[in-house]
């Protein structure tokens, strides 16, 4: 079954109480989402087309050819305000571990940006063990910032998202803050945006939260039923009250996967299933959030969370991650985009 949305890629802003809808798109999902050639050797409008769909689509900047046929994933991605390309990791040898595959993917995503006015953000991620060698020495940190600047200059990228999971002590938190400030200076110079992924339970110094333009609050991976409506509400209100984060700077995370909900199980932090797998394996109803020993967010809970984000005047929501969705009538993306 083909996933059908109300198309609003031309003018996404102002459609509801949620100004922005974003999704993470991991590198390892590119082949799944775009299973045909992504090197440019196949015509853009011949890739994975909807059967029998001929669309004459007027974009803000581009008139598509009359025989244009959208791929399902292109159609889906074009309806989001922002795609966060995950991930470029840090490398001790090369500063950034950006490979030819990443370069092809970024060129490919740049076309979506041009055609649909969908922003592309580059997500930099790593653990403390991976990031520390490149930021604790000022000279090395400057070189790392230079490598990031080069990527910003060469691709159609809106900005940078830092996902450092997680600074472990006060010294690492200070280095994280200094690195964030360097990234902010770079983004200001290049007219780019800066965001960072944070957890309610991995807190940073108060000053750090004032640096980025956006804060992606990972309202999932909590203990037990890892992403309930109640837990999400508490996390949002705690972060806003404790750190005086303005709502227009905060985005709420929506998990498109489930975790074992028995907190006493040794598999709690090991076993997950994507929402797509859960639907295929257990056929839950739209109102259910538990199936086969997994807790997840079904369509009804996602709808309630969207209302929560709207009621709190948040800047928006983001999805981790789009490749885990079930692209049929059970789709969670459809709930997000049609809200």
N, C-alpha and C positions, 0 to 999 in steps of 0.2 A: 504494500500500500504506500502511495506517495504522500509525503507530509505536505499539507497545504496551509499556508499562513495568509493572513491579511497583509498584503505587501505594503510596507510603509518605509522602504529604504530611501525614498526621495526626501522625506521630511520627517525624521524620527522624533525630533524634539517636541515636547509639549503634548504628547498623546495621552498622558495620564499623570498620576502623582509620582511616577518614577521617571526622573529625567533621563537616566542612562541605563542601558542594559549591556553588559560586557560578558565575554566568555574567554576562559583560557583555552588555548588550542595547543596541545603538546606536539612536539616534533614527530613523535612516534604515531600520532593519529593522522598525519598528512596523507599517507598512502590509503588509509581507511576512508577518509573523508573525500579524497580526490583520487580515485583508483586508476585514473588514466594518466597520461604523460604530464609531468609538471615542469619539463625542461623548456617548453616553448615550441617544440617541434610539431605539436598538434594545435590546430587553431583553437583559440580561447573559447569560441562559441560552439565548438564541436565536442567538447569534453563532457562525458557522462551525461548526455542530455535527457531531459524529460521526453518520453516518447510522444510524438505528435504535437508538442507544444512549440508554436512559433510566436515569439513575443517581440513586439516593437517597443523597446523600453527607452523612455526619455530620462536620462540622468541629468543632474545639475550641470555636468560638464561634457557629457558624451551622449551622442545619439547612436544607439546600437544598430547594427545592420538588420534589415527586415527579416532575415532568416535566422536571427539569433535564437538559440535555445539554451536555457539556463541549466546547469547541472544542479542536482538537488542540494548538494552541500554549498555551492556558490549562492544559491537562492537563500539558504538558511543563514550563511555568514553575512550576506549583504543586509540582513535585517537587524543585525546587532550594531550598536554604536561603536564598539571597540572589540578587537581581537587581541588578546595578550598571547603572543607567541612564546611558548614555553618549550625549551629553555636553552639559553646559552650559559654554559657553566664556566666557572673560573678555572684557569689552567696555570700551574706553576711554571710551565715552560713557555707558554705562548700568551700569557695574560688572560686571553679569552679563548675558550675552546669552541670556536666557530668554524665549522667545516663546510665543504662544498655543498653538502645537502642543505645546511642552514641557509646558505647564500641563495640557492635555488628556491627554497621555500619562501624566503623573504621577498625575492623578486616576484614570485607567484602571488603572494598575499598583497603585494603592492598594487597589483592589478585590481584586486577586490577593493582596495582603498580608493583607487582612482574612479572605478565604475560606480561604486555605491556610497561614497562619502563615509565609509567605515574606517575608523582609525586603526592603525597597527601599532602596538606597543611591544617592545622587546623586554622579555622577562629574564633577568639575571638571577641565578639561583645557586645555592651551595650551602654546605655545612660550615661551621667554624673552622674545621680542619682544612677545608678547601679555600676559604676566603682569607683567613688570617695572614698567611704568608704574603698576600698581595696588598694588604692594607695596613699592617702594623709598621712597615718601613715607609717613611714619607716619600722617598724616591720611587719605590715600587708602586705605591699608591698613585702617584702622579702618572706613571707609565700606564697603569691600568685605566685611569680616567682617559688618557690619550687614546687607548685602544677602543674604548667605548665611544669616544667622540668620532673616531673614524667610521664606526658602524652607523652612527646617526647620520653622518654626511653622505654615505653611499646608498642608503635605502630610504624609502618613503615611510619613515617611522615617526609616530607622534611623540613618543617618549620612552622612558625607562621605568620598569617595575623591579624593585629589589625584593627578593625572597630569600632572606638569610635565616635558615632554620637550624638552630636559634642561637643567639649569643648566650653563653653559659654563665658568665660572671660579670662583675662590674667593669673589669678592664675590657672585656670583649664588647660590652654594651657601649662603652665610651668610644671604642674604635668604630663600632657600627654607626654611632652618631656622627663621628667625624667623616666617615665615608659617605653617609647620607648627605652631609653638608657639601662635600665636594661634588657629589652627583647633582645636587640642587644648583650649585654655581654653574656647572656645565649646562644643565638643562635651561637655566635662565639665559645663558649666553647664546644657546642655539635655538631659543624659542620653542623648547620642548616641555613636556610635563613629566613630573616625577611622582611615582606612587610606591608604596611598600605594603607588603603582606604582613599582617600581625595577628597574634593570637591573644585572646582574653586571658589566657593562663601563662603566657610567656611575656611578662610585662617589661617595658623599656623605660628609660628615664623620661620624665615628663617633657623635657625640651625636644626630644626626638620626634614626638608626634606633631610638633609644629612645623617641621621642615618640609615634608612632601606636600604636593598639591592634593593628593588623594590617599586615603588609607583603606586598604582592602582587608576587612575584618573577617578572618576565617572562622565563621560561626559553624564549625563542624569539628569532628575529631575530639569532642568532649567525652568525658567518661560515661560509660553506660550507653543509653540511647543517645547516640553521639551528636545529634543535631535536631533537638526538639524545638517546637515553637517557643516554649517557655524558656529554654536555655538560650535561644537566640535573642529573645527579648531582654533577658538579664544581661547578656554580653553587650548588647548595644547600649542599654541605659547605663551600665557600669562605666563603659569607656567614655561615653559622653559626659557623665557626671564627674568621674575621677580625674580625667585628663582634659576636660573642657574642649573636647573635639567638636567643632560645629557640625551639625548634621549634613550640611551641604558638602562636607569633605569626606564623609564616611560612606562606604559601600558594604553591603551585607552579602556574605557568601552563601551560595546555594549548592549543596552537595548532590551530584548526580550519581551517587553510589551508596551502598549500604555496608555497615559493619555488623559483625556479630554483636548482639545487644546484651549478651551475658558478660558483665564486667568481671566475673570470676573465671571466665574461660581463658586458658593460656593462648587461645587463638584471637583474643580480642583485638590486639594491635597487628595481627598478621593476616587474618582472613577478611577480605572484602569482596564484594561483587558489585559490578556496575549496575546501574538501574536497568539497563538493557538486559543483562543476564538475569536479574531478579524477575523481570516481566516474563522473559522466556521460560524460566525455570518454574515459577510459582503462580503466574497469572493473578496477581493481586488486583483488587478493585481500586478505583480512584481514591477511595476514602482510607485505604489501608496503608499503614506505615511499617508493618512487621510481616515478614514472610520467610519461612524456611530458616528461622534462627537469625535473620538479619533485620536490623532497623535501618530504614531509609526514609526519604521524603517522597511521598506520592503526590499526584496532582492536587489533591485537596489541601495538603499541608503547604505545598509551594504557593498555592493561591493565598492562603492565610499569611504566609511570610511576605508576599508581595504587598498585601494590605498593611502589614506591620511596617514595612519600609516606607510606604506611602504616608501612613499616619505619622511617622517620625520625621518626615520631610528629608529622608536620606538622599544623597546624590544619586544613588542607584543600587543595583545588585550586580553580582558577578557569579558566573557558573564555574565550578570545578567538576568536570570539564566536559566540553560539548560532545566528545566522542563516546561518552558513556550513555548518551540518551537513546531512547527507543523511538525511531522515526516512523511512528504510525499514530493511530488515534490515542495511544497512551503517552505521547510525547510530553515531556516536561518543558522543552523549549517552546512549544506552542503555547503553553500556559503563560510563560514569561513574556513572550512577544505579543500575545493577544490580550494581555492584562489591560 
